[in-house]
Amino acid sequence: MAAPRKTAASKPKTEVVELPKDEPSEVTEETVETKEFEFRGQTYSVPTDPMDLPIEMAYVENDYDMVETILGPDQWARFRSTRPTIRHFGDFSELVLRTCGYGDAGN
């Protein structure tokens, strides 16, 4: 009796999934809608939509890092240069988050 022939295993079929042809809108610093606010004589600007915040927001571990990430290094340094107290920071962070849309329903 002859030994059965070995056949090459067939490769599993791979399904190719394509993204929709519609290109997402290009979001750049110039196209992100921002809103300005004043605090202790300084003007700050932040995105009005939480979806436009930096991805680093996913990694923040405390309120200080959150506000610093939202503001960016230049505005954060300007805030720190005012020698704020913890009470000032509490008021400031509330204003930053409200301006970014975190105080709105659903966020």
PyMOL commands that set and color helices and strands:
alter all, ss='L'
color gray80, all
select helices_A, chain A and resi 50-52+55-59+63-71+73-80+86-99
alter helices_A, ss='H'
color red, helices_A
select strands_A, chain A and resi 34-39+42-47
alter strands_A, ss='S'
color yellow, strands_A
deselect
rebuild
show_as cartoon
